Amino acid sequence: MIYLDNAATSFPKPPSVAKAVAGVMEKIGGNPGRAGHKGALAGGRIMNRCRELAAQYGGLSSPDRVIFCLNCTDALNMAIRGTLRAGDEVLVSHAEHNAVMRPLMGYHDAGKITVRILPPDSRGMLLPETVSAAITPRTALMILCHASNVTGLIQPAREIARACHLQGVPLLLDAAQTAGTEDIASVHADMIAMPGHKGLLGPMGTGLLLLGEGMLPRPLREGGTGSASESLRQPTMLPDRLESGTANLPGIAGLAQGLSFVLSHRAAIAEYEHALAYRLRRSLERIPGVTLHTGPAELPHVGVVSFNIQGMDSGEAADRLNRAGIAVRGGLHCAPSVHAWLGTSGAVRASIGPFNTEADADALAEAVKSMIQ
Ligand SMILES: Cc1ncc(COP(=O)(O)O)c(C=O)c1O
């Protein structure tokens, strides 16, 4: 199987990731923060290490501002539901995933908040001046999908953060498709949601919410934290405020290894994935009957290449490729707004990971060619 579905979850992972997961399962008896015995302390050290690596990647002042989550959706829900209040207005880009839109639209439909979708320019870029002009005294949050999981286009997040900050509006960055390859710290977002299981190369069931200075969302879940147990009230300090219940220690151990791998090789991974995606685009765009949905090549992209084959439903095309041994994803990719903007009712998406090769990209282009002839 040629795996080209890394935007859904990355595969394979570095061998150190599986080893760390198995190491916890086999060797660590103890619940971090819940006891003072050897196993619990060893687990606590693994969690601290993972927090430190994530804080380093996100440019945070303290590892305590790293919150372990179930996935990127969980991190986004925590940030959105924990921050917004009745009467707030939220600005979003046209490229948001349902992980952002569904929590927002639930509040919007209940009349609690107002959601405004900002239009991009003709290339699919949201301009900072569009954001500046849209901000009103009621704007409580701007949410930006750093790179679309359909077009792969990277938005000018740093400039958008600056535009927001000039008017006192915090920025929540959805880094689902950029964490692991892009420089996240330099964006200076106020909250950053990341999956652990995509570009950070950790196990499924892991995610991170990174909180900048002054950000203190209300908890979605309350319960035991192993700290301040004499109190019947949820602790207010981070990370305990937002981390109730037993952590996914095997997952976090794997994520620490994924993060460590990524921090050592990030620039090289990014360059490699961008080059492979560019090669795939070039091959696909030469095939008559193939339409690419990637936007202009000179703009920055992650390793996501979406396309359609003339006269063929994207689901059917993806099924045929999957049966031919090439794992890709068809349909709407949980991002209907960006498909509406593209004017598509679905697409085939190939997404590159650090362990793909030129031969994988070429095999996909050949398979598409043979489906057309
Ligand atoms: C842009 C974007 N945001 C959020 C998510 C949700 O991530 P997760 O599957 O980790 O919940 C995805 C997943 O594909 C995504 O592409």
The ligand as an SDF file (V2000), in Angstrom:
LIG
                    3D

 16 16  0  0  0  0  0  0  0  0999 V2000
   -7.7380   21.8690    9.1830 C   0  0  0  0  0  0  0  0  0  0  0  0
   -8.1530   20.8110   10.1480 C   0  0  0  0  0  0  0  0  0  0  0  0
   -8.6140   21.1630   11.3590 N   0  0  0  0  0  0  0  0  0  0  0  0
   -8.9610   20.2460   12.2760 C   0  0  0  0  0  0  0  0  0  0  0  0
   -8.8780   18.9060   12.0090 C   0  0  0  0  0  0  0  0  0  0  0  0
   -9.2910   17.9170   13.0520 C   0  0  0  0  0  0  0  0  0  0  0  0
   -8.1930   17.1480   13.4660 O   0  0  0  0  0  0  0  0  0  0  0  0
   -8.3790   15.8250   14.3380 P   0  0  0  0  0  0  0  0  0  0  0  0
   -8.6980   14.7340   13.3790 O   0  0  0  0  0  0  0  0  0  0  0  0
   -7.0690   15.6200   15.0080 O   0  0  0  0  0  0  0  0  0  0  0  0
   -9.4750   16.0550   15.3000 O   0  0  0  0  0  0  0  0  0  0  0  0
   -8.4020   18.4780   10.7560 C   0  0  0  0  0  0  0  0  0  0  0  0
   -8.3330   17.0500   10.4380 C   0  0  0  0  0  0  0  0  0  0  0  0
   -8.1420   16.6290    9.3380 O   0  0  0  0  0  0  0  0  0  0  0  0
   -8.0170   19.4570    9.8070 C   0  0  0  0  0  0  0  0  0  0  0  0
   -7.5370   19.1300    8.6150 O   0  0  0  0  0  0  0  0  0  0  0  0
  1  2  1  0
  2  3  1  0
  2 15  2  0
  3  4  2  0
  4  5  1  0
  5  6  1  0
  5 12  2  0
  6  7  1  0
  7  8  1  0
  8  9  2  0
  8 10  1  0
  8 11  1  0
 12 13  1  0
 12 15  1  0
 13 14  2  0
 15 16  1  0
M  END
$$$$
